[in-house]
Amino acid sequence: MSNTQDYVQWFRGAAPYIKAHRKKTFVIMISDEVIYSDQFIGLVHDIALLNHLGIKLVILHGSRSSIDSHLQKNRLELSFHNNIRITDSAALPFVVQAINEVKTCLESHLSMGLPNTPMSGSEISLVGGNFVTGMPLGVIDGVDMQHSGKVRAIKHQAISELLALNNVVLLSNLGYSRTGEVFNLPAEELAGEVARALKADKLVYIQRGLEQGEASASTLSTRQCETLLADPDTPDEMRNLLNQAIPAIQAQVKRVHFIDPRVDGGLLLELFTRDGYGTMVTNLFYEGSRAASIDDIGGILSLIEPLETSGILVVRSREQMELDIAHFQVIEKDGMIIGCIACIPDEEEMVAEIACLAVHADYQRAGLGNQLLQIAEDRALESGIRKLYTLTTRSSHWFIEHGFIESADFNLPAVKRASYNPQRGSKILLKTI
Ligand SMILES: CC(C)(COP(=O)(O)OP(=O)(O)OC[C@H]1O[C@@H](n2cnc3c(N)ncnc32)[C@H](O)[C@@H]1OP(=O)(O)O)[C@@H](O)C(=O)NCCC(=O)NCCS
C-alpha cells in the first residue's frame, strides 16, 4: 500500500474516535520522569491536539523522582512506610519546591505557541487553583505520616465549569487543608479521585515501568486487575495503578489507560486506533455481549468464514443463519463482531446444542470463549434446559476443560440427526448444568 493510501486508511480509521471523544472528559496523569524526558515535547503537541479536537482535559503531574533528587541533594533521608513517602517538616519545603518546579516545567511547555510543529499557532488556556482539599494520612501502624496526605474533597463543580469554557485544568499533587496546611499527595491516587469526582470518560496514566509481563495485555477487566494484584510478581508501579483503576471503573469512569511513554505518539495510538497501544482497563468490553440481531449476520459470517474454510466449524448458509439468529449471542468491540455462540434449544427433547462458538484470533485467551459459554448456559437454563451437547472436531479439550464429557453413545435429537454429517468425524460432548 502506498503512503497516501496508508494515510487515507489511517484517517478513516481515526474518524469515529475523533467524533466519539469530542466533549468528553479525560484526566491525564504524567509522571515527572516523562515531563523531563526527550519524549515530552511530542506529548505536548499531542495534548494540544486533543484540546483542539474538543476534548476536555485535566492534566496532573507526578513529582516522585524530582522530590527524591531534591531531598538527596539536601542530604535528607528518603523515608517510606508501606511504599508511601513520609513527608516530615524538614522535607516539606523541598517537596513543595520540587512539585512547583515540575508544575512550572509542565506549564511552560503547555504554554508554547508550538512554532514549526503540526500544532503551530495553537494556544492552550491553562488554569490551576485550590481544587484539591487534603487531609493528613495520620498514623499508620504506629508511623506518623506527617505531611503526607490523602484527598478529602475535589471541587469538581468548579473544574467542570472551567472545562466547559475550553480551559485545560492543571493540577499538582498537593492538597490544602481547611486549617491552611499543605499535604503531599500521591499523584496516581489524586488522578483517580479527580476522575471519579468528575465521572470522567477516561483516566490516562503516562509513566514508565508499565511494560512488564501479564499487565502489558491490551485489555484488562477489573477481575483480571484483581488477579494481577494477588500475584506477588506484579511490579509496584503497576500495583499502584491497578489500585486506582479498579475503584475508578467501579465509580463509572469508563476506561482507564496505562501508556508507556517511550513510543512517540503512544497517546494518540491508544486513543484513535481500534487496537490501541497501551493497556486499557474497562468492564464495558466484557459487558459488550448481547443477543444477536439480523443486522449481525454479516459480522458473524466474516468472523466464522475462516473457521469454516479450515473445517473447524461446519459451514452455515446465510439462510440457516437467518433462521437461527435468535439463538446467537455476540461480543462486539468498536462495531466489529469479535465473538459468537449459538445455544439452540430442542424443547421436545429438552436438550440444547452449543454451536458456532468462535472468538476472533486477536482476542483469544482473554476469557471471552468462557464468557460466551456461560451466557449460552444461562440461555439454556432460562428455557428450563439443563442438558447441553456440542459437536466439535478440534476443540474437544476446550469443552472438556469447561465441564463437558465425551459421549460416543449419545443419541442426537431427531432434528439434529437430519442435518448431521458423520463424515466430519466430530466428537460429541455433553454437559449437565
Ligand atoms: C475455542 C475458542 C472459542 C476459545 O476462545 P477463547 O476466548 O480463547 O477462550 P478462553 O480465553 O475462555 O480460553 C482460552 C484457553 O483455552 C485454550 N484453548 C483454546 N483453544 C483450545 C482447543 N482447541 N483445545 C484446548 N484448549 C484450547 C487456550 O490455550 C487457553 O488456555 P491457556 O490460556 O491456559 O493457555 C477459540 O479458540 C476459537 O474461536 N477457536 C476456533 C473455533 C472453535 O474451535 N470453536 C469451537 C467449536 S464449536
The ligand as an SDF file (V2000), in Angstrom:
LIG
                    3D

 48 50  0  0  0  0  0  0  0  0999 V2000
  -12.1980  -22.2720   21.3570 C   0  0  0  0  0  0  0  0  0  0  0  0
  -12.2560  -20.7520   21.4090 C   0  0  0  0  0  0  0  0  0  0  0  0
  -13.6910  -20.2940   21.2270 C   0  0  0  0  0  0  0  0  0  0  0  0
  -11.7550  -20.3010   22.7960 C   0  0  0  0  0  0  0  0  0  0  0  0
  -11.8690  -18.8890   22.8840 O   0  0  0  0  0  0  0  0  0  0  0  0
  -11.0150  -18.0320   23.9160 P   0  0  0  0  0  0  0  0  0  0  0  0
  -11.6880  -16.6990   24.0570 O   0  0  0  0  0  0  0  0  0  0  0  0
   -9.6030  -18.0370   23.5360 O   0  0  0  0  0  0  0  0  0  0  0  0
  -11.2580  -18.8840   25.2330 O   0  0  0  0  0  0  0  0  0  0  0  0
  -10.8020  -18.6310   26.7100 P   0  0  0  0  0  0  0  0  0  0  0  0
   -9.9990  -17.3850   26.8010 O   0  0  0  0  0  0  0  0  0  0  0  0
  -12.0050  -18.7350   27.5640 O   0  0  0  0  0  0  0  0  0  0  0  0
   -9.8580  -19.8970   26.9540 O   0  0  0  0  0  0  0  0  0  0  0  0
   -8.5620  -19.9100   26.4470 C   0  0  0  0  0  0  0  0  0  0  0  0
   -7.8490  -21.1880   26.8550 C   0  0  0  0  0  0  0  0  0  0  0  0
   -8.3590  -22.2730   26.0730 O   0  0  0  0  0  0  0  0  0  0  0  0
   -7.2610  -22.8850   25.3900 C   0  0  0  0  0  0  0  0  0  0  0  0
   -7.7470  -23.3780   24.1110 N   0  0  0  0  0  0  0  0  0  0  0  0
   -8.1240  -22.6680   23.0290 C   0  0  0  0  0  0  0  0  0  0  0  0
   -8.4750  -23.4900   22.0330 N   0  0  0  0  0  0  0  0  0  0  0  0
   -8.3260  -24.7350   22.5060 C   0  0  0  0  0  0  0  0  0  0  0  0
   -8.5150  -26.0350   21.9430 C   0  0  0  0  0  0  0  0  0  0  0  0
   -8.9310  -26.1830   20.7180 N   0  0  0  0  0  0  0  0  0  0  0  0
   -8.2720  -27.1040   22.7260 N   0  0  0  0  0  0  0  0  0  0  0  0
   -7.8340  -26.9510   24.0000 C   0  0  0  0  0  0  0  0  0  0  0  0
   -7.6360  -25.7680   24.5640 N   0  0  0  0  0  0  0  0  0  0  0  0
   -7.8630  -24.6630   23.8430 C   0  0  0  0  0  0  0  0  0  0  0  0
   -6.2530  -21.7930   25.2390 C   0  0  0  0  0  0  0  0  0  0  0  0
   -4.9790  -22.3200   25.0380 O   0  0  0  0  0  0  0  0  0  0  0  0
   -6.3840  -21.0560   26.5360 C   0  0  0  0  0  0  0  0  0  0  0  0
   -5.7270  -21.7340   27.5700 O   0  0  0  0  0  0  0  0  0  0  0  0
   -4.4450  -21.0740   28.3300 P   0  0  0  0  0  0  0  0  0  0  0  0
   -4.6940  -19.6000   28.4280 O   0  0  0  0  0  0  0  0  0  0  0  0
   -4.4600  -21.7580   29.6230 O   0  0  0  0  0  0  0  0  0  0  0  0
   -3.2850  -21.4320   27.5320 O   0  0  0  0  0  0  0  0  0  0  0  0
  -11.3520  -20.0850   20.3570 C   0  0  0  0  0  0  0  0  0  0  0  0
  -10.0680  -20.6500   20.4780 O   0  0  0  0  0  0  0  0  0  0  0  0
  -11.8360  -20.2720   18.9240 C   0  0  0  0  0  0  0  0  0  0  0  0
  -12.5830  -19.4390   18.4260 O   0  0  0  0  0  0  0  0  0  0  0  0
  -11.3640  -21.3370   18.2860 N   0  0  0  0  0  0  0  0  0  0  0  0
  -11.7490  -21.6140   16.9340 C   0  0  0  0  0  0  0  0  0  0  0  0
  -13.2100  -22.0440   16.8030 C   0  0  0  0  0  0  0  0  0  0  0  0
  -13.5550  -23.2820   17.5920 C   0  0  0  0  0  0  0  0  0  0  0  0
  -12.7760  -24.1920   17.7380 O   0  0  0  0  0  0  0  0  0  0  0  0
  -14.7960  -23.3140   18.1180 N   0  0  0  0  0  0  0  0  0  0  0  0
  -15.2960  -24.4290   18.9040 C   0  0  0  0  0  0  0  0  0  0  0  0
  -16.0770  -25.3850   18.0570 C   0  0  0  0  0  0  0  0  0  0  0  0
  -17.8280  -25.1130   18.2190 S   0  0  0  0  0  0  0  0  0  0  0  0
  1  2  1  0
  2  3  1  0
  2  4  1  0
  2 36  1  0
  4  5  1  0
  5  6  1  0
  6  7  2  0
  6  8  1  0
  6  9  1  0
  9 10  1  0
 10 11  2  0
 10 12  1  0
 10 13  1  0
 13 14  1  0
 14 15  1  0
 15 16  1  0
 15 30  1  0
 16 17  1  0
 17 18  1  0
 17 28  1  0
 18 19  1  0
 18 27  1  0
 19 20  2  0
 20 21  1  0
 21 22  1  0
 21 27  2  0
 22 23  1  0
 22 24  2  0
 24 25  1  0
 25 26  2  0
 26 27  1  0
 28 29  1  0
 28 30  1  0
 30 31  1  0
 31 32  1  0
 32 33  2  0
 32 34  1  0
 32 35  1  0
 36 37  1  0
 36 38  1  0
 38 39  2  0
 38 40  1  0
 40 41  1  0
 41 42  1  0
 42 43  1  0
 43 44  2  0
 43 45  1  0
 45 46  1  0
 46 47  1  0
 47 48  1  0
M  END
$$$$
